[in-house]
Amino acid sequence: MAKSNRLNSKDLTQCGICLSTQKEPKSLPCLHSYCLECLTQWAKGKTKVSCPICVQEFAIPRGGVNAFRTNFFINTLKDRQAAEMTIQSRDAVVPCASCGAVDERVEGHCSRCGGFICGGCIVSHSKLKIYNIHKVIPYEDLKSGKVDIRNLSQKKYYKIHEDQVLWFYCETCGTLTCRDCTVVDHPASSHSLVNLESASKGHKTEIEQLIQNCEGVQNRAERTMKMATDVSHRLNTNASKAKVEIDESFNKALKLLEDNRDQLKREVDKATAVTKKQLDAQTDEIQVFQTRLQTALQMATEVVKTGSDYDLALIYTSLKTNLTELRDVKLTPVDKQKAAVHFKPAHIGLETTQKLGSVVIKQRKEGVGVWKLDRSFGNGGAGMLNTGRGVAITHEGDIAVADMNDSVKIYKKDGQFKSSIKVPGSPWDVVVSPDGKLFVTNTTASVSVYDGKGNLKHQFPTKSPDNVSSDAQRTEHMGLAIDNYNNLLVGETNYKYISKHHLDGTHIMSFKVTIKPWFITVSRDDKIIISEGDFGSAVHILNNIGVHLQTLKPPQGSGWNPQGICCTSTNDIYISSYYTSAGIYCYSGETGAYIGCLTKDVCFPAGLVLMDDEETLVVAENNDVKIFKLQN
């Protein structure tokens, strides 16, 4: 099984083949870099080369391995490491970047000369007018940390015009260029030229947004990996338990059943082998994806934070391609039922001489399974609910419930009341962002954002499809959801629209809907599901830009009052229905077909949410919170 490599900044300069500092680093399209010589030997005699880390295959260019892109940012990191060593050891033999002397001590660093200079050149730089534009940083300022070594700049000359510095970026060609080449190869009449500093600002903004998007994918990958690991562990545990139960039952049987015992164990091994292989393959796939994602995020973060404009321009295209591709990856959900292997014993008696029992592999059931009420709380004493609506799970595993009376109430897993967050207006829905913040809707014109301790961080309005801010109209914000790309969806019920925002509140887009979006959820396949809570109203399935795909019919043709919604990892949809049709119902997210009723042990259910194990369902009612458990 593949192993996950958590790379740090120092690892970026390490060759994944020889494990030494990279020499002449060559970057594959996946952003993993290796020594030119190591990569040459690795690809010897082949037309394609597979990345030693993420195992992606790439065609070798016509010019051979040497034609792969040189990773200049790795060279920058190596230069920075060398500079750090020079600063730590002042007596190190370093050629003066100005006069070339190698027998003089380092006295400073000149940005214009592009390196460390000796004491004699320090004096020349301070006296001669020709050096007026040179910026010299004294050695002591570098040694003390007064000036960050990462801010040391170097000249970047063009290979064709060796006396020309790369000051410009051609957006048409996506490359750096010098002044002379802007006249011949990149004329302003047909090319879009900007100075390197301006281009870098735009590139940084774009890469930072992709980093934010990919961090959401990274979180989902980690959760999926955790689920896959947990299911694999449970599979092993259950298989071991089954074997123990086989032994215990066998010891009660006659000696004639010994052969049958071994046969049953072989059936367990055979039955679990295929599933284990599938889980291992899925785990390997996730680990490879995590490695790719980690490298891309590290490379992007490092170059945005510490790389020069030159570095960013050289790696920008590759970074954007990889981050965009990684952002859009859809991870295959983990089927938790794969862990279900059990031994079903037969009745043991003297007459039993042929068969001890049978191995049972529990496959995914048609229907919804058996859900039983485990506990309820919030219906008395401190933290009493008055009118519970939306519900969410915090990063600490606590349960947050929007109480229309005046607050969001926080309960521990065992139901003990923990704290209350005062909210203006009448709180309706609550969701938790990947960084642990609580987003709350209410009857005011803004969405409120709180940190994990309940402190109000900021508020922001929504916008209608007509670009009218909710600050300027009588709006009613209700449904809330966070999609697979960490964007916030806010439902407005008076003007019937959904407003999409970045988590900092920046508006992305809005679209009209035909029903009031009281509650919203987003499935793993990016469908938006909304419910309108009036009696006899509907549940609609939309695509990710608001186009209506399907309307779900009431269960078994009866009337209903749909409220809260949540989705499973396999895109099944759970819907709570209120009052006379009280219950939790399940629909297929693929076909829209009604599957069955989870439970009717509810009266006024509103918001609902599944915990990560998908075997625990939390339901907010008017005056209490109910926890249901799926029975195996």
C-alpha positions in Angstrom: 0.0 0.0 0.0 1.2 3.5 -0.8 2.5 5.6 2.0 1.5 9.3 2.5 4.4 11.7 2.4 3.9 14.9 4.3 6.4 17.2 2.6 7.8 20.3 4.3 9.6 23.2 2.7 12.9 21.5 3.0 11.5 18.4 1.3 10.7 20.5 -1.8 14.5 20.6 -2.6 15.0 16.9 -1.9 15.1 14.6 -4.9 12.4 11.8 -4.5 14.8 9.3 -6.2 18.2 9.8 -4.6 16.9 11.7 -1.5 19.6 14.3 -1.8 19.3 18.0 -2.7 18.2 18.2 -6.3 20.8 19.0 -8.9 19.5 20.6 -12.1 16.0 20.1 -11.0 13.5 19.0 -13.6 9.8 19.2 -13.0 7.2 16.7 -14.3 3.7 18.1 -15.2 2.5 16.9 -11.7 4.9 19.4 -10.1 7.2 16.7 -8.5 10.8 17.6 -9.2 13.9 15.4 -9.5 17.6 15.6 -10.4 18.2 15.7 -14.1 20.5 12.7 -13.8 18.2 10.7 -11.6 15.2 11.3 -13.8 17.3 10.4 -16.9 18.3 7.0 -15.3 14.7 6.5 -14.1 13.3 7.0 -17.7 16.1 5.2 -19.5 14.9 3.2 -22.5 11.2 4.3 -22.0 8.9 6.5 -24.1 6.9 7.4 -21.0 8.0 8.2 -17.4 6.0 7.5 -14.3 6.4 9.9 -11.4 8.1 8.0 -8.5 5.9 9.7 -6.0 2.4 10.0 -7.4 2.8 7.3 -10.2 1.2 9.5 -12.9 2.6 8.7 -16.4 3.9 11.4 -18.8 5.2 11.2 -22.3 8.9 12.0 -22.6 9.3 15.1 -24.7 11.0 14.9 -28.1 14.1 16.5 -26.6 14.3 13.8 -23.9 14.2 14.2 -20.1 16.2 17.4 -20.4 13.2 19.0 -22.2 11.0 18.8 -19.1 10.6 22.2 -17.5 13.4 23.3 -15.2 12.1 24.0 -11.7 13.6 27.4 -11.1 11.8 27.8 -7.9 13.7 24.8 -6.5 16.9 26.6 -7.5 15.6 29.7 -5.6 15.0 27.6 -2.5 18.5 26.1 -2.8 20.0 29.6 -3.2 18.1 30.6 -0.1 19.5 27.7 1.8 23.0 28.5 0.7 22.5 32.1 1.7 21.3 31.0 5.1 24.5 28.9 5.5 26.6 31.9 4.4 24.9 34.2 6.9 25.4 31.6 9.7 29.1 31.1 8.8 30.6 34.4 8.0 33.9 32.8 7.1 32.4 30.8 4.3 34.2 31.1 1.0 31.7 32.9 -1.2 32.8 34.8 -4.4 31.9 38.5 -4.2 29.0 39.2 -6.5 30.5 42.6 -7.4 34.3 42.1 -7.8 34.5 38.3 -7.8 37.0 38.1 -4.9 36.9 34.8 -3.0 39.4 35.6 -0.2 37.4 38.4 1.5 34.8 38.1 4.2 31.1 38.7 3.5 30.1 42.2 4.6 26.7 42.5 3.0 24.2 41.7 0.2 23.5 43.8 -2.8 20.2 43.4 -4.6 21.4 44.9 -7.8 24.6 42.8 -7.9 22.5 39.8 -7.0 24.5 38.3 -4.2 26.9 38.8 -1.2 29.7 41.4 -1.5 33.0 42.0 0.3 34.0 44.9 2.5 35.9 46.7 -0.3 32.8 46.7 -2.5 30.7 47.9 0.3 32.9 51.0 0.4 32.7 51.4 -3.4 28.9 51.2 -3.3 28.7 54.0 -0.7 31.1 56.4 -2.6 30.6 55.9 -6.3 27.5 57.4 -8.0 27.3 54.5 -10.4 26.1 52.4 -7.4 23.4 54.8 -6.3 20.6 52.5 -7.4 22.2 49.5 -5.7 20.6 48.5 -2.4 23.1 47.1 0.1 21.9 45.2 3.2 24.6 45.0 5.9 25.7 41.5 7.1 24.7 42.2 10.7 21.1 43.1 9.7 20.9 39.7 8.0 22.6 37.9 10.9 20.2 39.4 13.5 17.1 38.8 11.4 16.3 42.4 11.1 16.0 41.8 7.3 14.4 38.5 6.3 16.6 36.5 4.0 13.6 35.6 1.9 13.5 39.3 0.8 16.9 39.1 -0.8 16.4 39.7 -4.6 18.5 38.5 -7.5 18.9 39.8 -11.0 17.2 37.7 -13.6 18.8 38.1 -17.0 17.4 36.9 -20.3 19.3 34.1 -21.9 19.0 35.6 -25.4 19.9 39.2 -24.5 22.3 38.5 -21.6 22.5 42.2 -20.6 18.7 42.5 -20.4 16.7 42.0 -17.1 13.3 40.3 -17.3 11.0 43.2 -16.4 7.9 42.2 -18.4 5.3 39.5 -18.5 3.5 38.7 -21.8 0.0 37.6 -20.9 -0.6 36.5 -24.5 2.3 34.0 -24.4 2.4 33.4 -20.6 6.1 34.1 -20.4 8.6 36.5 -19.0 10.4 38.8 -21.5 13.0 41.5 -21.6 12.7 45.1 -23.0 14.3 44.2 -26.4 12.0 41.2 -27.0 8.9 43.3 -26.4 9.7 45.0 -29.7 10.4 42.0 -31.8 8.8 38.9 -30.3 6.1 40.4 -28.2 4.9 43.6 -29.9 2.3 45.6 -28.0 0.1 45.7 -31.1 -0.7 42.0 -30.8 0.5 41.0 -27.3 -0.7 42.0 -23.9 2.3 43.1 -21.9 2.4 44.1 -18.2 5.2 44.8 -15.9 6.3 41.8 -13.8 5.1 43.3 -10.5 1.6 44.0 -11.8 1.4 40.5 -13.3 2.6 38.9 -10.1 -0.2 40.6 -8.0 -2.9 39.2 -10.3 -1.2 35.8 -10.3 -1.0 35.7 -6.5 -4.7 36.6 -6.2 -5.7 33.8 -8.6 -3.3 31.2 -7.0 -4.4 32.1 -3.5 -8.1 31.6 -4.5 -7.1 28.2 -6.0 -5.3 27.4 -2.8 -8.4 28.2 -0.7 -10.5 26.0 -3.0 -8.0 23.1 -2.9 -7.8 23.3 0.9 -11.5 22.4 0.9 -10.7 19.4 -1.4 -7.8 18.6 0.9 -10.2 18.5 3.9 -12.6 16.3 2.1 -9.7 14.0 1.1 -8.6 13.7 4.7 -12.2 12.9 5.8 -12.6 10.4 3.0 -9.2 8.8 3.9 -10.2 8.7 7.6 -13.5 7.0 6.6 -11.6 4.5 4.3 -9.1 3.7 7.1 -11.9 3.3 9.6 -13.9 1.0 7.4 -10.8 -1.0 6.6 -10.0 -1.3 10.3 -13.6 -2.3 11.1 -13.5 -4.9 8.3 -10.4 -6.5 9.8 -12.0 -6.3 13.3 -15.2 -7.9 12.2 -13.4 -10.6 10.2 -11.3 -11.4 13.3 -14.4 -11.4 15.5 -16.1 -13.7 13.0 -13.2 -16.1 13.2 -13.3 -16.0 17.0 -17.1 -16.7 17.0 -16.5 -19.6 14.6 -13.9 -21.1 17.0 -16.3 -20.7 20.0 -19.1 -22.4 18.1 -16.9 -25.1 16.8 -15.6 -26.0 20.2 -19.2 -26.9 21.1 -19.6 -29.2 18.2 -18.4 -32.7 17.6 -15.0 -33.6 16.4 -16.5 -34.4 13.0 -16.9 -30.6 12.4 -13.2 -29.7 12.5 -12.9 -29.8 8.7 -15.9 -27.5 8.5 -14.3 -24.9 10.8 -11.3 -24.5 8.4 -13.6 -24.3 5.5 -15.6 -21.5 7.1 -12.4 -19.5 7.8 -11.4 -19.8 4.2 -14.8 -18.5 3.3 -14.3 -15.5 5.5 -10.9 -14.9 3.9 -12.3 -15.3 0.4 -15.3 -13.1 1.1 -13.2 -10.3 2.6 -10.3 -10.5 0.2 -12.0 -8.8 -2.7 -13.5 -6.1 -0.5 -10.2 -5.5 1.3 -8.5 -5.3 -2.1 -11.0 -2.7 -3.2 -10.5 -0.7 0.0 -6.8 -0.9 -0.3 -7.0 0.3 -3.9 -9.3 3.2 -2.9 -6.9 4.1 0.0 -4.0 4.0 -2.4 -5.8 6.3 -4.8 -6.7 8.8 -2.0 -3.1 8.7 -0.7 -1.7 9.4 -4.2 -4.2 12.2 -4.6 -3.3 13.6 -1.2 0.4 13.5 -2.0 -0.2 15.4 -5.3 -2.5 17.9 -3.5 0.0 18.4 -0.7 2.9 19.1 -3.0 0.9 21.4 -5.2 -0.4 23.4 -2.2 3.0 23.6 -0.6 4.6 24.7 -3.9 1.8 27.2 -4.5 1.9 28.5 -0.9 5.6 28.8 -0.8 5.9 30.6 -4.2 3.1 33.0 -3.3 4.5 33.8 0.1 8.2 33.8 -0.6 8.9 33.4 -4.3 9.9 36.3 -6.4 7.8 37.7 -9.3 10.2 35.8 -11.6 9.6 32.5 -9.7 5.8 32.9 -9.8 5.8 33.8 -13.5 7.8 30.7 -14.4 5.7 28.3 -12.4 2.3 30.0 -12.7 0.9 28.0 -15.7 1.9 24.6 -14.2 0.5 25.7 -10.7 -2.8 26.9 -12.2 -3.2 23.8 -14.3 -2.6 21.4 -11.3 -4.5 23.3 -8.7 -7.5 23.7 -11.0 -7.4 20.0 -11.8 -7.0 19.0 -8.2 -9.8 21.4 -7.1 -12.3 19.7 -9.5 -11.4 16.1 -8.4 -14.5 14.2 -7.2 -13.4 11.6 -4.6 -15.3 8.3 -4.7 -17.4 7.9 -1.5 -16.4 5.2 0.9 -19.0 2.5 1.3 -19.2 1.8 5.0 -21.1 -1.4 4.4 -17.9 -3.0 3.1 -16.9 -3.6 6.7 -19.9 -5.7 7.5 -18.7 -9.3 7.6 -20.2 -11.6 10.3 -20.5 -15.2 11.2 -24.0 -16.7 11.5 -23.9 -19.8 13.7 -26.2 -22.7 13.3 -27.9 -24.5 16.2 -25.4 -26.9 17.7 -26.7 -30.3 18.8 -25.7 -33.9 18.7 -27.6 -34.2 15.5 -25.4 -31.5 13.8 -22.8 -33.4 11.8 -22.7 -31.6 8.5 -22.5 -27.8 8.9 -21.5 -25.6 11.8 -23.0 -22.4 10.3 -22.3 -20.0 7.4 -20.4 -16.9 6.7 -22.6 -13.9 6.0 -21.4 -10.9 4.0 -23.9 -8.0 4.6 -24.3 -6.1 1.3 -25.8 -2.7 0.9 -29.5 -3.0 1.9 -32.4 -1.9 -0.2 -34.3 0.6 1.9 -33.2 2.7 4.8 -32.3 0.2 7.6 -33.6 0.4 11.1 -33.1 3.7 13.0 -33.8 3.8 16.7 -34.0 6.8 19.1 -30.9 6.8 21.2 -31.5 9.9 23.4 -33.1 13.3 23.4 -32.3 16.5 25.2 -32.9 20.3 25.3 -36.5 20.0 26.6 -35.9 21.4 30.1 -33.6 23.2 32.4 -30.5 25.1 31.2 -30.3 25.3 27.4 -34.0 24.6 26.9 -35.1 24.9 23.3 -38.1 27.1 22.5 -38.3 26.6 18.7 -35.4 24.6 17.3 -34.7 24.9 13.5 -31.3 24.4 11.8 -28.7 22.1 13.3 -25.0 21.5 12.6 -22.0 19.6 14.1 -19.0 21.7 15.2 -15.4 20.8 14.8 -15.4 19.7 18.5 -18.3 17.3 17.8 -20.7 19.5 19.7 -24.3 20.0 18.4 -25.3 23.6 17.4 -29.0 24.3 17.1 -30.6 27.5 15.8 -33.4 28.5 18.3 -35.8 31.0 16.8 -36.3 32.6 20.2 -33.0 34.5 20.2 -29.9 32.3 20.0 -27.8 29.4 18.8 -27.6 26.8 21.6 -24.5 24.4 21.8 -24.8 21.0 23.3 -22.2 18.3 24.0 -22.5 14.9 22.4 -24.1 13.5 25.6 -26.8 16.2 25.5 -25.3 18.4 28.2 -25.9 22.1 27.6 -22.6 23.9 26.9 -23.2 27.5 25.8 -25.5 29.9 24.0 -24.7 32.5 21.3 -27.0 35.5 21.3 -28.1 36.2 17.7 -30.0 39.3 16.5 -33.5 38.7 15.1 -34.9 35.2 14.9 -32.2 32.6 14.2 -33.2 30.1 11.6 -30.3 28.0 10.2 -26.7 27.3 11.1 -23.7 25.7 9.3 -20.1 25.2 10.3 -17.3 26.2 7.9 -14.1 24.1 7.4 -12.2 26.5 9.6 -14.7 26.1 12.5 -16.8 29.3 12.1 -20.5 29.3 12.6 -22.7 31.0 9.9 -26.2 31.9 11.0 -29.3 33.3 9.2 -32.0 35.3 10.9 -34.7 37.9 10.1 -32.1 40.7 9.7 -30.6 41.8 6.3 -27.3 40.1 6.9 -25.7 36.7 7.5 -23.8 36.6 10.8 -20.5 34.8 11.3 -19.2 33.7 14.7 -16.0 32.1 15.8 -15.9 28.8 17.8 -16.2 30.8 21.0 -19.4 32.5 20.0 -17.8 35.9 19.2 -19.3 37.8 16.3 -16.6 38.2 13.6 -18.5 39.9 10.8 -21.8 40.2 8.9 -22.6 40.5 5.2 -25.6 41.0 3.0 -26.8 38.8 0.2 -27.6 39.9 -3.4 -30.6 39.1 -5.5 -30.2 38.0 -9.2 -31.0 41.7 -10.0 -27.9 42.7 -8.0 -30.0 44.3 -5.3 -28.3 44.0 -1.9 -30.4 42.6 1.0 -29.4 45.8 2.9 -31.7 47.7 0.5 -34.8 45.4 0.6 -37.0 43.6 3.0 -35.4 40.1 3.0 -35.9 36.9 4.9 -32.8 34.8 5.0 -33.4 31.2 6.0 -31.7 28.2 4.3 -27.9 27.7 4.6 -25.4 25.2 3.1 -21.7 25.0 2.3 -21.0 23.3 -1.1 -18.2 21.0 -2.1 -15.9 24.0 -2.9 -16.4 25.7 0.4 -18.8 28.3 -1.0 -21.8 29.4 1.1 -25.3 29.2 -0.2 -27.9 31.4 1.4 -31.7 31.0 0.8 -33.9 34.1 0.7 -37.6 33.4 1.0 -39.3 36.7 0.4 -37.8 37.3 -3.1 -37.1 33.6 -3.7 -33.4 33.4 -4.6 -30.2 31.7 -3.5 -27.1 33.9 -3.1 -23.7 32.2 -3.4 -20.7 33.6 -1.5 -17.1 33.0 -0.6 -16.6 32.3 3.1 -15.4 35.9 3.6 -18.8 37.1 2.4 -17.7 38.1 -1.1 -20.6 37.6 -3.5 -20.1 35.1 -6.3 -23.5 34.8 -8.0 -27.3 34.6 -7.4 -30.1 32.7 -9.1 -33.9 32.6 -8.8 -35.8 29.6 -7.4 -39.5 28.8 -7.7 -40.1 27.8 -4.1 -39.1 29.4 -0.8 -35.7 27.9 0.2 -36.4 27.3 3.8 -33.7 24.6 4.0 -30.8 23.9 1.6 -28.2 21.1 1.3 -25.7 20.1 -1.3 -25.0 16.5 -2.4 -21.6 14.9 -3.1 -22.3 15.2 -6.8 -22.9 19.0 -6.5 -26.7 19.0 -6.7 -28.6 21.6 -4.7 -31.6 20.4 -2.8 -34.1 22.9 -1.3 -37.3 22.5 0.6 -40.2 24.9 1.2 -41.7 24.2 4.6 -45.4 25.0 4.1 -47.9 22.2 4.2 -48.2 20.4 0.8 -45.2 22.2 -0.6 -42.3 20.7 -2.5 -38.6 19.6 -2.5 -36.7 20.6 -5.6 -33.4 19.3 -6.9 -31.3 21.8 -8.8 -27.9 21.7 -10.5 -25.1 23.8 -9.1 -26.1 27.0 -11.0 -29.8 26.8 -10.0 -31.4 25.0 -13.0 -34.3 22.9 -11.9 -33.8 19.1 -12.4 -36.5 17.4 -10.5 -39.3 17.7 -8.0 -39.6 15.1 -5.3 -43.1 13.7 -4.7 -44.6 13.3 -1.2 -43.9 9.8 0.3 -46.5 7.2 -0.8 -48.6 9.9 -2.4 -49.7 11.5 1.0 -49.4 15.1 1.9 -46.3 16.4 3.7 -44.6 19.4 5.2 -40.9 19.1 4.2 -38.4 20.9 6.4 -34.7 20.0 7.0 -32.6 18.1 4.4 -29.3 16.3 4.5 -27.4 13.9 2.1 -25.5 10.7 2.6 -22.1 10.0 0.9 -24.0 7.9 -1.7 -26.3 10.9 -2.4 -29.4 9.5 -0.8 -31.6 12.4 0.5 -33.0 12.5 4.1 -36.0 14.9 4.5 -37.8 15.7 7.7 -41.6 16.3 7.5 -43.5 18.3 10.1 -46.7 17.9 12.1 -49.4 15.5 10.7 -47.0 13.8 8.3 -44.2 13.8 10.9 -41.3 11.5 10.0 -37.8 11.3 8.4 -38.0 10.1 4.8 -35.4 8.9 2.4 -35.2 9.5 -1.4 -32.7 8.5 -4.0 -30.5 11.4 -5.1 -30.0 9.7 -8.5 -33.5 8.9 -9.5 -35.6 10.9 -7.1 -37.5 7.7 -6.1 -38.9 7.3 -2.6 -36.9 4.7 -0.7 -38.6 4.5 2.7 -39.2 6.0 6.2 -36.3 6.1 8.6 -38.5 6.9 11.6 -41.8 8.3 12.7 -40.6 8.8 16.3 -40.7 12.6 15.8 -43.4 15.3 16.2 -42.1 18.6 14.9 -38.8 17.8 13.2 -37.0 20.7 11.4 -33.2 20.7 10.7 -31.3 17.4 10.6 -27.7 16.4 10.0 -25.7 13.2 9.7 -22.5 12.7 11.7 -19.4 11.5 9.9 -20.1 7.8 10.6 -23.4 8.2 8.8 -24.9 5.9 11.4 -25.9 8.8 13.7 -28.7 11.2 12.8 -29.3 14.5 14.7 -32.8 16.0 14.4 -33.8 19.4 15.8 -37.4 19.7 17.0 -39.4 22.5 18.5 -38.4 21.8 22.1 -35.7 19.1 22.0 -32.9 17.5 20.0 -33.2 13.8 19.1 -30.4 11.4 18.3 -31.1 8.3 16.2 -28.8 5.4 15.7 -28.7 3.0 12.7 -28.9 -0.6 13.9 -26.5 -3.0 12.3 
